[in-house]
Amino acid sequence: MLERLKRWRAARFEARHPFPAAEWAEARARLPLLAALPEDAAERLGHRAWRFAHAKRLSRHPELDAAIDFDVPARLAIAAQGCLLTLGWDDHTHHEAFAGLHEILIVPDAFHRRVEELDEFGVMHEYDDERAGETSHQGPVVVAYPDLMASGHLDGFNVVIHELAHKLDMANSLDADGFPPLPGDMDPRDWHRVFTAVWDDLQAHLARGEATPIDDYAASQPGECFAVSCEYFFTAPEALHDAYPALYTLLTRYFRQDPLAWRAGSAT
């Protein structure tokens, strides 16, 4: 009965909002990340992104109204980058994962926040943090326009994936702590072990004054370690696998996806 209801709702949506195949093709052509997807994955992602774009508000700051063309391919491209995170999950799990996401707001530029952090010795530190994006538990996802325009490539950077990874992380807490809800077949101890090893390695690189294998922002907080790892997993899987193969394998189990296999398939 439930499956019949789901199919009826899906058919009703498609009848009211026919899938814009031409616009989806244009969205894929604009972003190498989407263009690199195998056709079957791209087909599923396009339809999910179309529904996502209708269910969530994709808005822009008034200062950007005349600056960017917020056409259907642009909206689909934004939605698809976020939905890529949950493409390996069924529809119900996808909807539950983003139940706390109501709006993606694009602002003109990076912005600053006054941050207070307590260090391991109990000392409170205050500083100004420049941010390309921001996510709160029930608030909107905010992304800076220049960073949005820099996303969608195959280079380890993607502000949409980063901020929506925080939304996944917050599904079991009020803050992004690097420990999102896990499926029943994953042992939380494995998650903690693998991410702790990555965290320790990042900190060791910084202590030695060496460049980190992935963006050093991952070493700032456990939540950022998870979000940066997600960026690399989808946009530069080779780099993540080479640096931290155990982490890459862990994320293939969590996301039910294997971007390295996509790349291998496109190369043949």
C-alpha positions as CSV (number, residue, x, y, z in Angstrom):
1,M,0.0,0.0,0.0
2,L,2.8,2.4,0.9
3,E,4.7,1.7,-2.3
4,R,1.6,2.3,-4.3
5,L,1.1,5.7,-2.6
6,K,4.7,6.6,-3.3
7,R,4.3,5.7,-7.0
8,W,1.1,7.7,-7.2
9,R,2.7,10.7,-5.6
10,A,5.7,10.5,-8.0
11,A,3.4,10.2,-11.0
12,R,1.3,13.1,-9.8
13,F,4.5,15.3,-9.5
14,E,5.7,14.3,-12.9
15,A,2.3,15.1,-14.4
16,R,2.3,18.6,-12.8
17,H,6.1,19.2,-13.3
18,P,7.4,17.4,-16.4
19,F,11.1,16.7,-16.1
20,P,13.0,19.3,-18.2
21,A,15.4,17.0,-20.0
22,A,16.9,19.8,-22.1
23,E,17.6,22.0,-19.1
24,W,19.1,19.0,-17.2
25,A,21.4,18.4,-20.2
26,E,22.5,22.0,-20.1
27,A,23.1,21.8,-16.3
28,R,25.4,18.8,-16.8
29,A,27.2,20.6,-19.7
30,R,28.0,23.5,-17.4
31,L,29.6,21.5,-14.6
32,P,32.3,18.9,-15.1
33,L,31.2,17.1,-11.9
34,L,27.8,16.4,-13.4
35,A,29.1,15.7,-16.9
36,A,31.4,13.0,-15.5
37,L,28.5,11.0,-14.1
38,P,27.6,7.7,-15.8
39,E,24.3,8.0,-17.7
40,D,22.2,5.9,-15.4
41,A,23.4,7.8,-12.3
42,A,22.9,11.1,-14.1
43,E,19.3,10.1,-15.0
44,R,18.5,9.3,-11.4
45,L,20.2,12.4,-10.1
46,G,18.4,14.7,-12.5
47,H,14.9,13.5,-11.4
48,R,15.9,13.7,-7.8
49,A,17.3,17.2,-8.2
50,W,14.1,18.3,-10.0
51,R,12.0,17.2,-7.1
52,F,14.5,18.7,-4.6
53,A,14.4,22.1,-6.4
54,H,10.6,22.2,-6.0
55,A,10.6,21.0,-2.4
56,K,13.3,23.5,-1.1
57,R,13.7,27.2,-1.6
58,L,16.7,28.1,-3.8
59,S,17.0,31.8,-3.3
60,R,19.5,34.7,-3.8
61,H,20.3,37.9,-2.0
62,P,18.6,40.9,-3.5
63,E,22.0,42.3,-4.5
64,L,22.4,39.4,-6.8
65,D,19.1,39.7,-8.6
66,A,20.6,41.5,-11.6
67,A,24.0,39.8,-11.4
68,I,23.1,36.2,-12.1
69,D,20.7,34.4,-14.3
70,F,18.8,32.0,-12.0
71,D,17.5,29.9,-14.8
72,V,16.3,26.3,-14.6
73,P,19.7,24.8,-15.5
74,A,21.3,26.9,-12.8
75,R,18.8,25.8,-10.2
76,L,19.1,22.1,-11.3
77,A,22.9,22.3,-11.0
78,I,22.7,23.6,-7.4
79,A,20.1,21.0,-6.4
80,A,22.0,18.2,-8.1
81,Q,25.3,19.0,-6.3
82,G,23.5,18.6,-3.0
83,C,21.5,15.6,-4.0
84,L,24.7,13.8,-5.2
85,L,25.4,13.2,-1.5
86,T,22.2,11.0,-1.1
87,L,22.1,9.5,-4.6
88,G,23.0,6.1,-3.3
89,W,20.1,6.2,-0.8
90,D,16.5,5.4,-1.3
91,D,13.9,8.2,-1.6
92,H,12.7,7.9,2.0
93,T,16.2,8.1,3.4
94,H,17.0,11.0,1.1
95,H,14.0,12.9,2.3
96,E,14.7,12.2,6.0
97,A,18.3,13.2,5.6
98,F,17.4,16.7,4.3
99,A,14.2,17.1,6.4
100,G,15.9,20.0,8.3
101,L,16.9,21.8,5.1
102,H,14.3,24.3,3.9
103,E,16.3,26.9,1.9
104,I,19.6,27.4,0.1
105,L,20.5,31.1,0.1
106,I,23.1,32.6,-2.2
107,V,24.8,35.7,-0.9
108,P,27.1,38.1,-2.8
109,D,30.4,37.3,-1.1
110,A,32.2,35.5,1.8
111,F,31.1,36.8,5.2
112,H,32.5,37.0,8.7
113,R,31.4,35.5,11.9
114,R,32.7,36.0,15.4
115,V,33.7,32.6,16.8
116,E,34.3,31.4,20.3
117,E,36.1,28.1,20.8
118,L,37.2,26.3,23.9
119,D,40.6,24.6,23.5
120,E,41.8,21.4,25.2
121,F,43.2,23.3,28.1
122,G,39.9,25.0,28.9
123,V,40.9,28.4,27.4
124,M,38.3,30.3,25.4
125,H,39.6,31.8,22.1
126,E,37.7,34.4,20.1
127,Y,38.4,35.2,16.4
128,D,36.8,36.4,13.2
129,D,36.1,33.6,10.8
130,E,35.7,34.2,7.0
131,R,33.2,31.8,5.6
132,A,32.2,30.6,2.1
133,G,29.1,29.0,3.6
134,E,27.2,28.4,6.7
135,T,24.7,25.8,8.0
136,S,22.6,25.7,11.1
137,H,20.4,23.0,12.5
138,Q,17.0,24.3,11.2
139,G,18.2,27.5,9.4
140,P,19.0,28.0,5.8
141,V,22.2,26.8,4.1
142,V,24.0,30.0,3.1
143,V,26.7,29.9,0.3
144,A,28.8,32.7,-1.1
145,Y,28.3,33.4,-4.8
146,P,32.0,33.3,-5.8
147,D,32.5,30.0,-4.1
148,L,29.3,28.6,-5.7
149,M,30.7,29.6,-9.1
150,A,34.0,27.9,-8.2
151,S,32.2,24.6,-7.4
152,G,31.2,21.9,-9.8
153,H,34.7,21.0,-10.9
154,L,36.8,17.9,-10.2
155,D,39.2,19.5,-7.8
156,G,38.3,18.7,-4.2
157,F,36.3,21.9,-3.6
158,N,32.5,22.2,-3.6
159,V,30.7,24.6,-1.2
160,V,27.3,23.0,-1.8
161,I,28.5,19.5,-1.0
162,H,30.4,20.9,2.0
163,E,27.4,22.7,3.5
164,L,24.9,19.9,2.9
165,A,27.3,17.4,4.4
166,H,26.9,19.5,7.5
167,K,23.2,19.1,7.3
168,L,23.6,15.3,7.2
169,D,26.0,15.6,10.2
170,M,23.4,17.6,12.2
171,A,20.7,15.0,11.8
172,N,21.4,13.6,15.2
173,S,22.7,16.7,17.0
174,L,22.4,20.5,17.1
175,D,26.0,20.9,15.7
176,A,28.2,19.3,13.1
177,D,30.5,17.0,15.1
178,G,31.7,14.7,12.3
179,F,29.5,11.8,13.4
180,P,26.3,11.7,11.3
181,P,23.6,9.0,11.8
182,L,24.9,5.8,10.4
183,P,23.0,3.0,8.7
184,G,22.4,-0.2,10.7
185,D,25.1,-2.1,8.9
186,M,27.9,0.3,9.9
187,D,29.7,0.0,13.2
188,P,30.1,3.5,14.9
189,R,33.5,2.2,16.2
190,D,34.8,1.8,12.7
191,W,33.7,5.4,11.9
192,H,35.4,6.7,15.0
193,R,38.6,4.7,14.4
194,V,39.0,5.7,10.7
195,F,38.2,9.4,11.2
196,T,40.4,9.6,14.3
197,A,43.3,8.2,12.3
198,V,42.7,10.8,9.6
199,W,42.4,13.6,12.1
200,D,45.7,12.6,13.9
201,D,47.5,12.4,10.5
202,L,46.3,15.9,9.6
203,Q,47.4,17.3,12.9
204,A,50.8,15.6,12.6
205,H,51.3,17.2,9.2
206,L,50.5,20.6,10.5
207,A,52.8,20.1,13.6
208,R,55.7,19.3,11.2
209,G,54.9,22.3,9.0
210,E,54.0,20.1,6.1
211,A,51.2,20.4,3.6
212,T,48.2,18.2,4.4
213,P,47.1,15.5,1.9
214,I,43.6,17.1,1.7
215,D,42.6,20.7,2.4
216,D,43.9,21.7,5.8
217,Y,40.5,23.1,6.8
218,A,39.7,19.5,7.5
219,A,42.0,19.8,10.5
220,S,40.1,22.7,12.1
221,Q,37.2,20.7,13.6
222,P,35.9,17.1,13.4
223,G,32.7,18.4,11.6
224,E,34.9,20.1,9.0
225,C,37.0,17.0,8.6
226,F,33.8,15.1,7.6
227,A,32.6,17.9,5.2
228,V,35.9,18.3,3.5
229,S,36.2,14.6,3.1
230,C,32.8,14.6,1.4
231,E,34.0,17.2,-1.0
232,Y,37.0,15.1,-2.0
233,F,35.0,11.9,-2.1
234,F,32.7,13.2,-4.8
235,T,34.9,15.7,-6.7
236,A,38.5,14.3,-6.3
237,P,38.1,10.6,-5.2
238,E,41.5,9.7,-6.5
239,A,43.2,12.2,-4.2
240,L,41.2,11.0,-1.2
241,H,41.8,7.3,-1.9
242,D,45.5,7.9,-2.4
243,A,45.8,9.9,0.9
244,Y,43.4,7.9,3.1
245,P,42.2,4.6,1.5
246,A,40.4,3.4,4.6
247,L,38.4,6.6,4.8
248,Y,37.5,6.3,1.1
249,T,36.2,2.8,1.7
250,L,34.3,3.9,4.8
251,L,32.6,6.6,2.8
252,T,31.7,4.2,0.0
253,R,29.8,2.2,2.6
254,Y,28.1,5.3,4.1
255,F,27.1,6.9,0.8
256,R,26.4,3.6,-1.0
257,Q,28.4,5.1,-3.9
258,D,31.9,4.6,-5.5
259,P,32.9,7.7,-7.5
260,L,36.2,6.1,-8.4
261,A,34.3,3.4,-10.3
262,W,32.5,6.2,-12.2
263,R,35.8,7.7,-13.2
264,A,37.1,4.3,-14.3
265,G,34.0,3.7,-16.3
266,S,34.2,7.0,-18.1
267,A,37.8,6.4,-19.0
268,T,37.1,3.1,-20.9
